[in-house]
Amino acid sequence: MLKVNPKKTTIGWIGTGVMGSSMCLHLLKKGYKAVIYNRTKKKAKNLIELGAEWVDSPKLVAEKADVIFTIVGFPKDVRQVYFGENGIFEGIKEGSLIVDMTTTEPALSEEIYEAAMLKECSSVDAPVSGGDIGAQAGNLSIMVGGDKEAVQAVMPLLKLMGGNIVHQGGAGKGQHAKMCNQIMASALMIGMCETLLYGYKAGLNLNTMLSSVGKGAAASWMLDNLAPQTIKRDFEPGFYVEHFIKDMDIALKEAERMNLSLPGLSLVHQLYVATKAQGYGRKGTQALLLALEKISDVK
C-alpha cells in the first residue's frame, strides 16, 4: 500500500470550488506537489500561482498523480470525472489511491470502488462537513468509507484538511454517514432561520438573543457560524442551496429504498426547492431565510 510523503507523493486534485480550493491549499502548504484540474480554470488560479501544475483533463491528473482527490458538484459530475471520456479511469496507474470527497450517492461510491479494484488501485469515499469555514481552517469533519488499509494510507493527508476524521466502514459508508449529517443539518437550518425570523418579528436584538440561545440546549455550529452571517444579510455561499437540495434528494432516495419515512427532511427539502425557485440556488444555505420571509410577507 502507498505511503504518502511530501518528497515522493504527487497529489492530484479535481474540483477547485468554494471548498476544494482551500482543501488543496493545505496540501500544497505542506510541500506536496499537486496536479490539478477544474472545469473552469480561473477558479484554480490561486493554486496555480502557488505552484500547482494545471492539466486539461481528469485523465491527465490520474496519469501524473499517486493520490487523486475529487470534490465536484453532483453525482453526474462524479460519474463523468471517473468514467467519462478523458476520465480518471482512462489514465489511472496501478497502485494509485482515489479519494472522492464529493457528497454523492453511496451506490456510486461502491461502483467507483469496484472499478478501482479492477485497475489494481484503491478507492476511498470521504465526504466532508464544515463548509467553506471548515475548509479554510482545516478542521472539516470527514466521514470515510473504504478498506482499512486504504484509509490508513490516506489518513496523513486527510488530517491536513480535517479535525474529526472517522472511518465509518466499507465503500459507500462514508456517504451514508454524510446523509445522516445532512438530515440533521436540514433540521438545524430551518430551526436557525425560523428562530431569527421569530426574534425579528418579536422586536428582539438578534445578536443579544443569540448570546442566550446559542449557549443553551439549542447550541449548534449553525448558530455559532451562520446565524451572525445571516443577521448581516450575507447570503454568499459557504455551501450552495442547490448542492444542499442535491444532498437531500440523495437522502430521500436512500430512505425510500430502505422503506423509511422522513417527513421532517421532506418538508425542509420542499422549502429549499422554493428557495431555489426564487432564484437563490447559488446562494448559501442560509438563504432559506429569504424564502421564509416571503411566505410570511416579512419586510
C-alpha positions in Angstrom: 0.0 0.0 0.0 1.2 3.5 -0.9 2.9 5.6 1.9 2.5 9.3 1.4 5.5 11.6 1.7 5.7 15.2 0.6 9.0 14.5 -1.2 7.8 11.5 -3.1 4.0 11.7 -3.4 2.2 13.7 -6.1 -1.3 14.8 -5.3 -4.0 15.0 -8.0 -6.9 17.4 -7.3 -10.0 17.7 -9.3 -12.5 20.4 -8.2 -11.3 23.8 -7.0 -14.6 25.4 -6.0 -15.6 27.0 -2.7 -14.3 24.2 -0.6 -11.9 22.3 -2.8 -9.5 25.2 -3.4 -8.9 25.6 0.3 -8.6 21.9 0.9 -6.0 21.5 -1.8 -4.1 24.6 -0.5 -3.5 22.8 2.8 -1.6 20.0 1.0 0.4 22.5 -1.1 1.5 24.3 2.0 2.9 21.0 3.4 5.1 20.6 0.4 3.1 18.2 -1.7 3.4 18.6 -5.4 -0.1 18.9 -6.9 -1.5 18.4 -10.4 -5.0 20.0 -10.7 -8.0 20.2 -13.0 -11.2 22.1 -12.8 -13.9 22.8 -15.4 -13.2 26.5 -15.0 -9.5 27.2 -15.0 -9.8 30.7 -13.4 -11.1 29.1 -10.2 -7.8 27.3 -9.9 -5.7 30.5 -10.4 -4.6 30.9 -6.8 -3.4 27.3 -6.7 -1.5 27.6 -10.0 0.2 30.7 -8.7 1.3 28.8 -5.6 2.9 26.1 -7.8 0.2 23.6 -8.7 0.5 22.1 -12.2 -2.6 22.6 -14.3 -3.6 19.9 -16.8 -6.5 19.8 -19.2 -8.4 16.6 -18.1 -9.0 14.2 -15.2 -7.2 11.6 -17.3 -4.0 13.6 -17.2 -4.4 14.2 -13.5 -4.6 10.4 -13.0 -1.6 9.8 -15.2 0.6 12.1 -13.1 -0.7 11.7 -9.6 -0.3 9.0 -6.9 -3.3 10.1 -4.8 -6.2 11.6 -6.6 -8.8 13.7 -4.8 -12.1 14.8 -6.3 -14.7 17.2 -4.9 -17.2 18.2 -7.6 -20.9 19.1 -7.6 -23.4 16.4 -8.5 -23.4 12.6 -9.0 -23.4 13.2 -12.7 -20.3 15.2 -12.4 -18.6 12.5 -10.3 -19.6 9.9 -12.9 -18.2 12.0 -15.7 -14.9 12.7 -13.9 -14.3 9.0 -13.2 -16.0 7.1 -16.0 -16.3 9.7 -18.8 -14.2 10.4 -21.8 -10.7 11.5 -20.6 -11.8 10.5 -17.1 -9.7 9.2 -14.2 -10.1 5.5 -15.1 -8.7 6.2 -18.6 -5.4 7.4 -17.1 -5.0 5.9 -13.6 -1.9 3.9 -12.8 -1.7 0.7 -10.9 -1.3 1.2 -7.2 -2.9 4.7 -7.2 -5.3 5.8 -4.5 -8.6 7.6 -5.3 -10.4 9.7 -2.7 -13.8 11.1 -3.6 -14.7 13.9 -1.2 -17.9 14.8 -3.1 -21.2 14.2 -1.3 -22.7 11.7 -3.8 -24.8 8.5 -4.0 -23.5 5.6 -1.9 -24.1 3.2 -4.8 -21.8 5.4 -7.0 -19.0 5.2 -4.4 -19.4 1.4 -4.4 -19.2 1.4 -8.2 -16.0 3.5 -8.1 -14.5 1.2 -5.5 -15.2 -1.9 -7.8 -13.8 -0.1 -10.8 -10.6 0.8 -8.9 -10.2 -2.8 -7.8 -10.2 -3.9 -11.4 -7.4 -1.4 -12.1 -5.5 -2.7 -9.1 -6.0 0.6 -7.3 -7.7 1.6 -4.0 -10.7 3.9 -3.5 -12.0 5.8 -0.5 -15.2 7.9 -0.2 -14.6 10.8 2.2 -17.4 13.4 2.1 -16.9 16.4 4.4 -18.9 18.7 6.6 -18.0 22.2 7.7 -18.5 24.4 4.6 -16.0 27.0 3.4 -15.2 28.0 7.0 -14.1 24.5 7.9 -12.2 24.1 4.6 -10.3 27.2 5.2 -9.4 26.4 8.8 -8.5 22.8 8.0 -10.9 21.4 10.6 -13.6 19.7 8.5 -15.4 16.7 9.7 -14.6 13.9 7.3 -16.7 10.7 7.0 -14.7 7.9 5.5 -15.7 4.7 3.7 -13.3 2.1 2.2 -10.9 -0.7 3.1 -8.9 -0.2 6.3 -5.5 -0.2 4.6 -6.5 2.4 2.0 -8.0 4.6 4.8 -4.8 4.3 6.8 -2.7 5.2 3.8 -4.6 8.4 3.1 -5.1 9.5 6.7 -2.0 11.7 6.9 -3.4 13.8 4.0 -7.0 13.8 5.5 -5.5 15.1 8.7 -4.3 18.2 6.9 -7.8 19.0 5.9 -9.9 17.8 8.8 -10.1 17.8 12.6 -12.6 15.0 13.0 -11.9 12.0 10.7 -13.9 8.8 11.3 -13.7 5.6 9.4 -17.4 4.5 9.0 -16.9 1.1 7.3 -16.6 -0.2 3.8 -17.2 1.5 0.4 -20.1 3.9 0.5 -20.4 4.0 4.3 -18.8 7.5 4.3 -21.6 8.7 2.0 -24.3 7.1 4.3 -22.8 8.9 7.3 -22.8 12.2 5.3 -26.5 11.6 4.6 -27.1 11.4 8.4 -25.2 14.7 8.7 -27.3 16.4 6.1 -30.6 15.1 7.6 -29.6 16.7 10.9 -28.3 19.9 9.2 -31.6 20.4 7.4 -33.4 20.4 10.8 -30.9 22.8 12.3 -31.0 25.1 9.4 -34.8 25.6 9.4 -34.6 25.9 13.2 -32.0 28.7 12.9 -33.9 30.6 10.2 -37.2 30.4 12.0 -35.5 31.5 15.2 -34.2 34.6 13.5 -37.5 35.3 11.9 -39.4 35.0 15.1 -36.9 37.1 17.0 -37.0 39.8 14.4 -40.9 40.0 14.5 -40.8 39.9 18.3 -38.6 43.0 18.3 -35.6 41.4 19.9 -32.0 42.4 19.3 -31.0 39.3 17.3 -27.4 39.3 18.5 -28.4 39.6 22.1 -30.9 36.8 21.7 -28.3 34.6 20.2 -26.0 35.2 23.1 -28.5 33.4 25.3 -29.9 30.8 22.8 -26.5 29.8 21.5 -25.3 28.8 24.9 -28.2 26.7 26.0 -29.8 23.4 24.8 -30.2 24.9 21.2 -26.4 25.5 20.8 -25.1 24.4 17.4 -22.5 25.0 14.8 -25.2 26.7 12.7 -25.9 29.3 15.4 -22.2 30.0 16.0 -21.2 30.3 12.4 -24.1 31.0 10.1 -26.5 32.9 12.3 -24.2 36.0 12.6 -23.7 36.0 8.9 -27.4 35.7 8.2 -28.2 38.6 10.6 -25.9 40.8 8.5 -27.9 39.7 5.4 -24.9 38.0 4.0 -26.2 35.1 1.9 -23.0 34.3 0.0 -22.2 30.6 -0.2 -20.2 28.5 2.1 -22.3 25.8 0.7 -24.7 26.2 -2.2 -28.5 25.9 -1.8 -28.6 23.8 -5.0 -26.0 21.4 -3.6 -27.9 21.0 -0.3 -31.0 20.1 -2.3 -28.9 17.5 -4.2 -27.8 16.0 -0.8 -31.4 15.9 0.5 -32.5 14.3 -2.8 -30.0 11.5 -2.2 -31.0 11.1 1.4 -34.7 10.9 0.5 -33.9 8.4 -2.3 -31.9 6.2 0.1 -34.7 6.5 2.8 -37.3 5.3 0.2 -35.1 2.4 -0.7 -34.9 1.4 3.0 -38.7 1.9 3.4 -38.2 4.9 5.8 -40.4 7.9 6.2 -38.6 11.1 6.9 -41.3 13.8 7.0 -39.1 16.5 8.5 -36.5 16.1 5.8 -39.2 16.1 3.2 -40.6 19.4 4.5 -37.2 21.2 4.6 -36.4 19.8 1.1 -39.6 21.4 -0.3 -38.7 24.7 1.4 -35.3 24.6 -0.2 -36.8 23.9 -3.6 -38.9 27.0 -3.1 -35.7 28.9 -2.2 -34.1 27.8 -5.4 -37.2 28.6 -7.4 -37.0 32.2 -6.1 -33.5 32.5 -7.7 -31.3 31.7 -4.7 -29.8 28.3 -5.9 -26.3 29.7 -6.0 -26.6 31.4 -2.6 -25.5 29.9 0.7 -27.9 27.6 2.6 -28.8 30.4 5.0 -30.8 31.9 2.1 -33.6 29.7 3.3 -34.4 32.7 5.5 -35.4 34.7 2.3 -37.9 32.1 1.3 -39.4 32.0 4.8 -39.6 35.8 4.8 -41.6 35.7 1.6 -44.0 33.1 2.9 -44.9 35.3 5.9 -44.5 38.6 4.0 -41.8 39.9 6.3 -40.4 43.2 5.2 
